[in-house]
Amino acid sequence: MKMPAGLTGVNESIVSMKKVDTALKSGASQNIMEIAKRVAEEAGIRCPIDKGNMLSSIEYRKVDEQTAEVTVGGGFWGGVDVDYPAFVEFGTWKMDAQPFVRPAVDFVVKDVGFKGTLQLFVNKAVK
């Protein structure tokens, strides 16, 4: 014997899931840029040289909707080729490391809290 069964609210659930997906994508893109900016700022604060070409070379940019990058060096600043930030960050056999980018990333990740940020976007989407 077959028993008929019905579901209600399926269409509403699908609409809500699409809203969450859209909100996460747009919110993530905006949030990624904010996080990259904060990492760049924190790296500048932690930069062992408080002024000069290396500090001036700290930048962030949007790569695509889901990616941003923070760079240090890799170009000419003030007429000087800033090709040494990796040596400062990781050290050499002659010089101890003076990390400033990795601690900046660690600080921002702990401060921002990825799970809380995603929850904020989900809550906005389903309202």
LINWO-V113028 format. One line per field, one symbol per residue. ss: DSSP state (H for helix, E for strand, - for the rest). psi: psi as a letter, one per 40 degrees, with the letter a starting at -180 (. if undefined). burial: 1 if it has 24 or more other ideal C-beta (glycine too) atoms within 12 Angstrom, else 0. A space follows every 10 residues. Layout:
ss->???
psi->???
burial->???
This chain:
ss->---------H HHHHHHHHHH HHHHHHHHHH HHHHHHHHHH HHHHHH---- --HHHH--EE EEEE--EEEE E---EEE--E EE--HHHHHH ---------- HHHHHHHHHH HH-HHHHHHH HHHHHH-
psi->hihiiiiied dddddddddd dddddddddd dddddddddd dddddehehe iaddddehii ihdadehiih ihafahhfeh hgeeddddde iaeehiighd dddddddddd ddgddddddd ddddde.
burial->0000000000 0000000001 0011001100 1110111111 1111011100 0011101111 0000000101 0110001000 0101100110 0000000011 1001100100 0000001000 1000000
